[in-house]
Amino acid sequence: MSAAPRLSPPRPRARRGPLIALYALIGALVFVSFLVATFPYSVTLSSLLAPCNIRIRYANQRMSPPFGARLDDVALISTAAGRDRVVLNSPSVVLTPTLASLLLGRPGIRVRADLFGGRVRVTIRRALNKTDFAFDATSIQVAAIRGLPLYGAQVAGAVAAAGNATLAGPALPDANGRATLAGDHLTVSIASGMAPVRIGVLSGALELAGGVVKLNDVETHGADLNMKADGEIQLGLTPDESQINVTLYLEPTRSGRDHFGFFLHLLPHPPADGTPYTIGGTLAAPTFN
């Protein structure tokens, strides 16, 4: 007579818990990996920017571990006024989906771009016919910014900015937002061969509402010249058409008067008397009084 088979004792329930949790974690990671791998990165970014009359162009797209995609040789193109105009170029842009975009289908994407020698991060979300932007920029080299209206002067130094904006349509009057500014080691060269004026540290804030950019306590403090600007810029259909109404205070230091006194005499009135200057006209043709 053969012996009865021996039965293994049942596995305690306490040991099943960690195993079930491990299987659940593996399943979740596989699910998230699938979502990340199949996420339409460039299509999502294009759809978020389309209401602003902006489209993107890039050379190629590849995965960017652990989550995201990298676009190479990227151009941001404005399609306003019925013509294409490149407004920004970046050698590399990394896109990452927002959590709400992955799990809930709400359009949103995070953008990290190399720009003007620094780094820019932007989170873009679309809801209720509005596009929301949250951004920060660090180590932006002013000298690398093309198209900045400097009127023959050369500005060097690094700036940073952080803020948010909401666009209800392609027109800037439909936008509102706010940004804080900071800068360091800023210099301005008025003419070729002339030693740069050291304006040093920058601070202040910009506020956009109803197509008007307000300058709130924008100041610089440096070794040669201290400046303070208040006022506003009425945005036009193109940047060149924007109207300026800014009050500018200049306070040269002793070093500034010693090195650039002859330049100060060319101003409409001496800066030492405390009377501010006014900047008017347009960005394309400003007036200084």
C-alpha positions as CSV (number, residue, x, y, z in Angstrom):
1,M,0.0,0.0,0.0
2,S,1.5,3.3,-1.1
3,A,1.9,6.2,1.3
4,A,-0.4,9.1,1.0
5,P,1.1,12.2,-0.7
6,R,2.3,14.9,1.6
7,L,0.6,18.2,1.1
8,S,2.5,21.5,1.5
9,P,1.1,23.7,4.2
10,P,-0.7,26.8,2.8
11,R,1.4,29.9,2.5
12,P,0.6,32.3,5.2
13,R,-1.4,35.3,4.1
14,A,1.1,37.6,5.7
15,R,3.6,36.6,3.0
16,R,1.2,37.2,0.2
17,G,0.9,40.9,0.9
18,P,4.4,42.0,-0.1
19,L,4.2,39.8,-3.2
20,I,0.9,41.3,-4.3
21,A,2.3,44.8,-3.7
22,L,5.4,44.0,-5.8
23,Y,3.2,42.7,-8.7
24,A,1.0,45.9,-8.4
25,L,4.1,48.1,-8.5
26,I,5.5,46.3,-11.5
27,G,2.2,46.6,-13.3
28,A,2.0,50.3,-12.5
29,L,5.5,50.9,-13.8
30,V,4.8,49.0,-17.0
31,F,1.6,51.1,-17.4
32,V,3.4,54.4,-16.8
33,S,6.2,53.4,-19.1
34,F,3.7,52.6,-21.9
35,L,2.0,55.9,-21.4
36,V,5.4,57.8,-21.5
37,A,6.7,55.9,-24.5
38,T,3.5,56.5,-26.5
39,F,2.8,60.0,-25.4
40,P,2.5,62.4,-28.4
41,Y,5.1,64.9,-27.2
42,S,5.6,67.2,-30.2
43,V,1.9,67.0,-31.2
44,T,0.8,68.0,-27.7
45,L,3.3,71.0,-27.7
46,S,2.1,72.1,-31.2
47,S,-1.6,71.9,-30.1
48,L,-0.9,73.9,-27.0
49,L,0.9,76.6,-29.0
50,A,-1.5,76.7,-32.0
51,P,-4.1,79.1,-30.3
52,C,-1.2,81.6,-29.8
53,N,-0.4,81.5,-33.6
54,I,2.9,79.7,-32.8
55,R,4.2,76.4,-34.3
56,I,7.4,74.5,-33.8
57,R,9.9,73.0,-36.2
58,Y,12.6,70.5,-35.3
59,A,15.2,68.3,-36.9
60,N,14.5,65.0,-35.0
61,Q,12.9,63.5,-31.9
62,R,14.3,60.9,-29.6
63,M,13.5,59.5,-26.1
64,S,15.0,61.3,-23.1
65,P,15.3,59.0,-20.1
66,P,13.8,58.5,-17.6
67,F,10.6,60.2,-18.8
68,G,10.3,62.4,-21.9
69,A,11.5,63.2,-25.3
70,R,14.3,65.4,-26.7
71,L,13.8,67.6,-29.8
72,D,17.0,68.8,-31.6
73,D,17.5,72.0,-33.5
74,V,14.2,73.5,-32.6
75,A,12.6,76.7,-34.0
76,L,9.6,78.5,-32.6
77,I,7.7,80.2,-35.4
78,S,5.1,82.9,-35.3
79,T,2.4,82.6,-37.9
80,A,0.7,85.9,-37.0
81,A,0.0,88.4,-39.8
82,G,-0.2,85.5,-42.3
83,R,3.5,85.0,-42.5
84,D,6.1,82.8,-40.8
85,R,8.7,84.4,-38.6
86,V,11.2,82.6,-36.5
87,V,11.1,84.1,-33.0
88,L,13.3,81.7,-31.0
89,N,15.9,79.0,-31.7
90,S,17.2,76.3,-29.4
91,P,19.7,73.5,-30.0
92,S,17.9,71.2,-27.6
93,V,14.4,71.0,-26.0
94,V,13.3,68.3,-23.6
95,L,9.5,67.6,-23.3
96,T,7.9,65.9,-20.3
97,P,4.1,65.3,-19.9
98,T,2.3,66.7,-16.9
99,L,0.7,64.1,-14.6
100,A,-2.8,65.4,-15.5
101,S,-2.0,65.0,-19.1
102,L,-0.9,61.4,-18.7
103,L,-3.7,60.1,-16.4
104,L,-6.6,62.5,-17.0
105,G,-6.1,63.5,-20.6
106,R,-5.9,67.2,-19.7
107,P,-3.5,68.9,-22.2
108,G,-0.2,69.8,-20.5
109,I,3.5,69.6,-21.0
110,R,6.8,70.7,-19.4
111,V,9.5,72.2,-21.6
112,R,13.1,72.5,-20.7
113,A,15.2,74.4,-23.3
114,D,18.8,75.6,-23.8
115,L,18.3,79.3,-24.7
116,F,20.6,82.3,-25.0
117,G,23.4,80.6,-23.1
118,G,21.1,79.7,-20.2
119,R,18.2,77.4,-19.3
120,V,14.5,78.0,-19.6
121,R,11.7,75.9,-18.0
122,V,8.1,76.3,-19.0
123,T,5.0,74.4,-18.0
124,I,2.1,74.8,-20.5
125,R,-1.5,73.8,-19.8
126,R,-4.7,74.3,-21.7
127,A,-8.1,74.6,-20.0
128,L,-11.3,76.5,-20.7
129,N,-10.1,78.0,-23.9
130,K,-7.1,79.6,-22.2
131,T,-3.4,78.7,-22.3
132,D,-1.5,79.0,-19.0
133,F,2.3,79.3,-18.8
134,A,4.5,79.0,-15.7
135,F,8.1,79.8,-16.4
136,D,11.6,80.4,-15.0
137,A,14.8,81.3,-16.8
138,T,18.3,81.2,-15.4
139,S,21.7,82.4,-16.6
140,I,20.3,84.1,-19.7
141,Q,23.2,85.9,-21.5
142,V,21.9,89.3,-22.6
143,A,24.5,89.6,-25.3
144,A,23.1,86.4,-27.0
145,I,19.6,87.8,-27.3
146,R,19.1,88.8,-30.9
147,G,16.5,91.4,-31.8
148,L,16.7,93.2,-28.4
149,P,16.3,97.0,-29.1
150,L,19.6,98.3,-27.8
151,Y,20.0,101.1,-30.4
152,G,23.7,100.6,-31.0
153,A,24.7,99.8,-27.4
154,Q,26.1,96.5,-26.3
155,V,24.8,94.9,-23.1
156,A,26.6,92.0,-21.3
157,G,25.8,90.1,-18.2
158,A,23.3,87.4,-17.0
159,V,19.7,87.8,-16.1
160,A,17.0,85.5,-14.6
161,A,13.2,85.7,-14.7
162,A,10.3,83.8,-13.2
163,G,6.6,84.2,-13.5
164,N,3.3,83.1,-15.2
165,A,1.0,84.2,-18.0
166,T,-2.4,83.4,-19.3
167,L,-3.3,83.8,-23.0
168,A,-7.0,83.8,-24.0
169,G,-6.1,84.2,-27.7
170,P,-3.4,85.0,-30.2
171,A,-3.5,88.8,-29.5
172,L,-1.3,90.1,-26.7
173,P,-4.1,92.4,-25.4
174,D,-5.9,89.1,-24.5
175,A,-3.0,88.1,-22.2
176,N,-2.1,88.8,-18.7
177,G,0.8,87.8,-16.5
178,R,3.6,88.8,-14.2
179,A,7.4,88.2,-14.0
180,T,10.2,89.1,-11.6
181,L,13.6,90.0,-12.9
182,A,17.1,89.6,-11.5
183,G,20.5,90.2,-13.1
184,D,24.1,90.4,-12.2
185,H,27.4,91.7,-13.6
186,L,25.5,93.9,-16.2
187,T,27.5,96.3,-18.3
188,V,26.6,98.6,-21.2
189,S,29.1,99.7,-23.9
190,I,27.8,102.9,-25.5
191,A,30.2,103.0,-28.4
192,S,32.9,100.8,-29.9
193,G,36.2,101.2,-28.2
194,M,34.7,102.8,-25.1
195,A,35.0,101.1,-21.7
196,P,31.7,99.6,-20.6
197,V,29.5,101.3,-18.0
198,R,29.0,98.9,-15.0
199,I,25.4,98.9,-14.0
200,G,25.7,95.8,-11.9
201,V,22.7,94.2,-10.2
202,L,19.2,94.2,-11.7
203,S,15.9,93.7,-9.8
204,G,12.3,94.5,-10.5
205,A,9.0,93.1,-11.8
206,L,6.9,93.3,-15.0
207,E,3.1,93.0,-15.1
208,L,1.1,92.4,-18.3
209,A,-2.6,93.2,-18.5
210,G,-4.8,94.5,-21.3
211,G,-1.9,94.7,-23.7
212,V,0.2,96.9,-21.4
213,V,3.4,95.9,-19.8
214,K,4.0,97.8,-16.5
215,L,7.5,98.3,-15.1
216,N,7.4,98.1,-11.3
217,D,10.5,99.3,-9.5
218,V,12.9,98.1,-12.1
219,E,16.3,99.1,-10.7
220,T,20.0,98.6,-11.3
221,H,22.8,99.2,-8.8
222,G,26.4,99.2,-10.1
223,A,29.9,100.6,-9.7
224,D,29.4,103.3,-12.3
225,L,25.7,104.1,-12.6
226,N,22.4,103.4,-10.7
227,M,19.2,103.5,-12.6
228,K,15.5,103.2,-11.8
229,A,12.7,102.9,-14.4
230,D,8.9,103.1,-13.9
231,G,6.2,103.3,-16.5
232,E,4.6,101.2,-19.1
233,I,4.8,99.9,-22.7
234,Q,1.7,99.6,-24.8
235,L,2.2,96.6,-26.9
236,G,1.5,96.9,-30.6
237,L,0.7,94.4,-33.3
238,T,4.5,94.0,-33.7
239,P,7.2,94.7,-31.1
240,D,8.5,97.7,-33.2
241,E,5.1,99.4,-33.0
242,S,4.9,99.2,-29.2
243,Q,4.5,102.6,-27.5
244,I,6.8,103.5,-24.6
245,N,6.0,105.8,-21.7
246,V,8.8,105.3,-19.1
247,T,10.3,107.6,-16.5
248,L,14.0,106.9,-16.0
249,Y,16.2,108.1,-13.1
250,L,20.0,108.1,-13.4
251,E,22.4,108.5,-10.6
252,P,26.1,108.3,-11.5
253,T,28.5,107.2,-8.8
254,R,31.8,108.9,-8.3
255,S,33.5,106.3,-10.4
256,G,30.9,106.9,-13.2
257,R,31.5,110.6,-13.1
258,D,35.3,110.2,-13.3
259,H,35.2,107.8,-16.2
260,F,32.1,108.9,-18.2
261,G,31.6,112.5,-17.3
262,F,31.9,113.6,-20.9
263,F,29.1,111.3,-21.9
264,L,26.8,112.6,-19.1
265,H,27.2,116.1,-20.5
266,L,25.6,114.9,-23.7
267,L,22.3,114.1,-21.9
268,P,19.3,116.5,-22.2
269,H,20.1,117.7,-18.6
270,P,22.6,116.7,-15.9
271,P,21.5,113.6,-14.0
272,A,22.8,115.0,-10.7
273,D,19.9,117.5,-10.4
274,G,17.4,114.7,-9.6
275,T,15.1,115.4,-12.6
276,P,14.1,112.2,-14.3
277,Y,14.3,111.5,-18.0
278,T,11.3,110.4,-20.1
279,I,11.4,107.8,-22.8
280,G,8.6,107.9,-25.3
281,G,7.9,107.1,-28.9
282,T,8.0,103.5,-30.1
283,L,10.5,100.7,-29.6
284,A,11.6,101.2,-33.2
285,A,12.1,105.0,-32.8
286,P,12.3,105.9,-29.1
287,T,12.6,109.5,-27.9
288,F,14.7,110.5,-24.9
289,N,14.1,113.8,-23.0
